[in-house]
Amino acid sequence: MYPEELIAPMRAELSNVGFQEFRTAEQVAEHLGPNHKGTTFVVVNSVCGCAAGAARPGVKYALENAAKKPSTLATVFAGNDRDAVAKVRELVLPYPPSSPAMALFKDGELVHFIERHHIEGRNAKMIGDHLVEVFEHFCE
């Protein structure tokens, strides 16, 4: 686990724009359980460079520019929120473990997933533009 004081600013980049932090498997399961309605966008946050340089800024760009947005924004932190991350990873199977990563759920079903290899080598605007299209397609 990373020291909380090290990752606090990385957590804040998302929580400051409206993301709920799920730190336990129970929080993830309760929110994304069988009665889940609407859209939930989950970011598996990370300390890596592509999270800092592309993923988090891309997410913020998308939220600033999208006409349609998920009804819930949530995040888990790889390396610290272990049980919560494991539960998210279970819900996105058959995709392999990946961080950073982004998942969009609609009415309890995974409808879109972005793996780390889709983030690496892309800039924030490219990721943000892609998310704007995804939100436009799946969100109300």
N, C-alpha and C positions, 0 to 999 in steps of 0.2 A: 504494500500500500504506500501511496505517496503521502508525504506530510500534508495535512489539510491546509496549512498556511501557504504551501506551494501551489496547490490547485484552486484555492479560493477565487483568485482573479479569473481563472478559466471557467469556473462554475458561474461566476457573476456575469460573464459575457452573455450567457444565455438567460439566466434568471432575471437579469435587468431588463430583458425585452419580453418578459412574460412567461418564461418556461417554468413549469413546476419541476422540482427535483424529486425523483423517485429514488429513494436510498435503500429500499428493501424489496424483496421479491413479493411480499404481501401487497405493497402499494401498487406494483405493476399488475399483479393478478387481479386485484380489486378493480382497478381502472379498466383494464383490457379484458375483463371476464366476459362471460356469456351474455350479459345484459348491456354490453358496450354499444352505445349509439353515437352517431356522429363520426367526426374524423379526429384522430389523434396522431400527431407528428412527434415521433420519438427520436431524439438525437443521442447516439452513444458517443459521449464526449471523451476526449483523450488529451494527453499532454504532448502528443507528437506535433511535429512541424506542420503537417498538412491540416491538422485540426485548427491550429492557430492561424495559419496563413490563408487557408481556403475554406474549410468546412464552416467554422463559426461565422466568419465574415460573409460567406455565401448565404447562410441561413438568415442572417440579419438583413442582407440585401433583398432576399426573397420576401421577407415579411414586410419590408418597406415598400415593395413594388407590386405585390400581388393584389389583385382585386378580390379574389376569393382566398380565404385562409382556413387552416384547420381549426376546428372548434376547441381543441385542447393542444397545448404545446407542452411536451414533457422531455426530461433528460435524465440520463443515468451516466455515471462517470466510470469508465473502464479503469481498472486498477484500484478503485476505492469502493465503489458500490457493488461489490462482487456478486452478491445474491440477486440484486436488482438487474445487473447486466446479464447474469446467467438466465434469468427469467425472460428478459427481452430476447436473448439469443435463442431460447427454446421456442418462443413465439414466431420467430422469423425463419425457422427451419423450412426448407433444406439449405438455406444459405449458411455458409461456414462463419465461425466467429470472425468479427471484423471491427476494428475501431481505428479511426472514427467510422461511424456508419449512421444512416438515417432510414427510418421506417415510417411509412404512412399506413395507418389502420383505418378502415371505414366499417362501421357497424360490426366491429369485432374481427374483421378479416384483414390480413395483410394485403394491401393493394399495390404497394410500391416499395422497393428497397434499393438503397444506394450503398454499395460496399466501398471499402477503403480504396480499392484499385480504381473506382470511378471518381475518386476525389483527388488522389495523387496525380500530379502533373497538370491539374486544371486550376484555373484561378477562381477567385471568389465570384466574379461576375458570371463565369460559365456555370458554376454550380447554382448560383442564385437564379439565373435565367431558366435553368432546367427545373428547379423547384417551382418557379412561378407557373410553368406549364403543367407540372404535376398537380399543383394546387387548383389550377383552373379546371383541370379534368375531373378531379375527385372531390373537391370541396364545394360547399354550398355558399 
